Amino acid sequence: MTEAGEGEAGVYLAPPSGEPHRVHTYTGGDYLLEDVVELLQLGRLEDPGPERTAAVRLGAGELAELRTLADYYSFDLEEGFIRMCQEMAEWRGSADQELRFEADF
């Protein structure tokens, strides 16, 4: 678990209170956080606010499915995208909890 840092492009878990935690470091590649919704049909896009480029909200069941789909498509989709999905899926909360992920790349 890494706290948000200046100039470190990636995906952050945005808790309801407290500092965001980086869950994926973007190192380049042709993928976006929005691809989780557009390609895999999981989660909901939200307004990212002024400091981020994208925001997606996922429930615990969707995060479990995200892990399964990332493994299934691991040879067909961008390696960085698959890694991002796997790292996001590690943050499953309780069954009724939804988590907000934000990107700045």
ZISUL-V24102 format. One record per backbone hydrogen bond with DSSP energy under -0.5 kcal/mol. NH is the residue of the N-H (numbers start at 0). CO is the residue of the C=O. Records with the same first field share a line. If there is no record, write none. Layout:
NH->CO / CO
//
This chain:
1->21
3->19
7->4
8->6
10->23
11->101
12->20
13->11 / 99
14->12
20->12
21->1
22->10
23->10
25->8 / 23
26->24
30->28
34->31
35->32
36->33
37->33
38->34
39->34 / 35
40->36
41->35
43->56
45->54
51->48
52->102
53->102
54->45
55->100
56->43
57->98
59->96
62->58
63->59
64->60
65->61
66->62
67->63
68->64
69->65
70->66
71->67
72->68
73->70
75->72
76->72
81->77
82->78
83->79
84->80
85->81
86->82
87->83
88->84
89->85
90->87
91->88
96->93
98->57
100->55 / 98
101->11
102->53
103->9
//
